[in-house]
Amino acid sequence: MKFIICILSTLNIYFGVKNLLNVIHVLQDSKYSQGATAIFAILFLGMGGLGLYFSWVKNNDTLALLIEIGPWVLALVILLFYMLTSNYQ
C-alpha cells in the first residue's frame, strides 16, 4: 500500500511543480487560465505532501490514499467548472 501511495504522491508533486512553474512563467505549456493553473499547483503540491505525511509519519495508509486521490477528483470538477463558465470566442 505504501508503494502505491508513493507513486501517487510522486505524480501529484510532479504535476504540482509543473503547474507552479507555469504560474511563475518558467514554463509556457498550460492550456488553462493563470488562476486555474495556480489552483492546480496549490492543490497537487499540498495534497501530495499531506498524503506523504499521513502515510509515513501518522501511519494511516487509508487516509493517505484518499488524500492522494483527492486532487484528481477536485481537478476534474474545477476543470469542468472552468470549461462551462469560460468564453471561447
Secondary structure, 3 states (H helix, E strand, C coil): CHHHHHHHHHHHHHHHHHHHHHHCCCCCCCCCCHHHHHHHHHHHHHHHHHHHHHHHCCCCHHHHHHHHHHHHHHHHHHHHHHHHHCCCC
